Amino acid sequence: MPGSSVRPSGRPPRDVTALAGLLAVAGVAHFVAPKPFESIVPRALPARRALVHASGVAELACAAGLVAPRTRRAAGYATAALMVAVFPANVQMTVTALRSPRASTGYRAATIARLPLQWPLVRTAWKAARSG
């Protein structure tokens, strides 16, 4: 059916698959290299490492849910909510990078470029939810 995120094969469209891949990579990164993620957790919150791991688990769960036809709708809504929820942390990461004399120009540029890219990710997740 046109515009649907469910194909006859049950596979999601490429943009939803790409989003799932991005979430999977980011989720794994929360475990492999947690320090950059810990640096953007507000200092008032306890157990920074545990929070980073929890957000990594959430990203991995969303990734898995997006590729499975039975869970795509719920995962789409969860992914959209997650993307909105982590946006302030992405802003903080950019502010921190811009203030840091040790941050490379490339890293600063990447954190700036990432901000407007968050919204197409939300839109793709929403698309998966609405038509999943």
N, C-alpha and C positions, 0 to 999 in steps of 0.2 A: 504494500500500500504506500502511496506517495507520502513523503515526509515522515514516515514512521522510522523509529529507531530499531524496530524488529524486522529483520529480513527473513525471507523464507528459510534460510539456513539457521536462523536464530542468532546470527552474528550481529554485533552492533555496527553502525556505520563507522567509517574511518576516524572521524573526529572524536567519537566517543571512545573508540579503541585507543587513540592517541592520548586522550585525557586519562584513561585507565593506566596506560604506560607511564605517563608523567607522574601520576599519583604513586605508582608502585616504586619508581626510582626515588621519589622524594621520601616515601615511607621508609625505604631501606636506608636512605641517607641519615635519617633520624637516629638510627642505631649504629651505623658505621662511623659517622662523624657528627656526634651530637653537640659538640661545643658551639658551633655557630648558631644553632637553634637555641641552646641554653642562654646565649648572650642576649636574645630578644625576649625572653620570658621576663615579665615585670619582677623586679627585685622583691616586691611585697609578697609574691607567691612562694610558698615553700616547695621543696622537692622538685627543683627545676628539671633534673634529669628524668624523673618519673613523668613529669608533664610532657617532656619532649618525646619520651618513649610512647606515652599514651596518644599523642598526636600522630606519631608514626604508625601506630596500630590503626588509628582511625583512617589514615590515608591508604594503608594497605587493604583495609576492609572495604573502603569505597571503591578502590581499584577492582577488587575481586567481584564486588557486587555489580559494577557497571558492565562487566563482560558476560555475566550470567543472565540469560533472559528472564528467569523467574524473579530475580532480585533487582533488575535494572531500574525499575520505577523508584523503589525505596532508596536505592543507592544514588540515583540521580538527585533526589531531594536532599539526601544526606550530604552529598558532595557539594551541592550548591550552598548549603548552610555552612559547611566546613570552609569553603572558599571565602565566604563573607566573614566568618568568624576569625580567620587568620589574617585578614587584610590589615588590621591595625599592627600586627606583628611585622608584616612586610613593610609597612610605612616606617616602623621603628628601626628595622634593619637598614633601610635607606638612610634615615637620619643619622644613625650610628656610623654608617660608612662615609657619609659626607663630612662628618665631624672628625673622623679618624685620620691622622696624618699617615698612618701605616697602610690604609686601604689603597689599593692600586686604582688607577683610572678605570681599568677594565671592570673591576669589581663594582666600583661606584656606578658606572654606566649600566651594568647588569641589574643592580638593585633599582635603579630609576626606571629602566625599561620594563622591569617585571610588574610594576604597579598597574599600568593600563592594561597589561596582558591578563590580569586577574579576571577582568569582566568577561572576556570571551570564554574563559574557563567556566565561569558561573553560567553563562548562556548555554554552553554545550551540556553541562550537567542538567540544567533545567529542561533542555530539549530531550535528553535521555529519560528524564522523569515523566515528562508530559506525554511522550509517545511510547514509553516502555511498556 
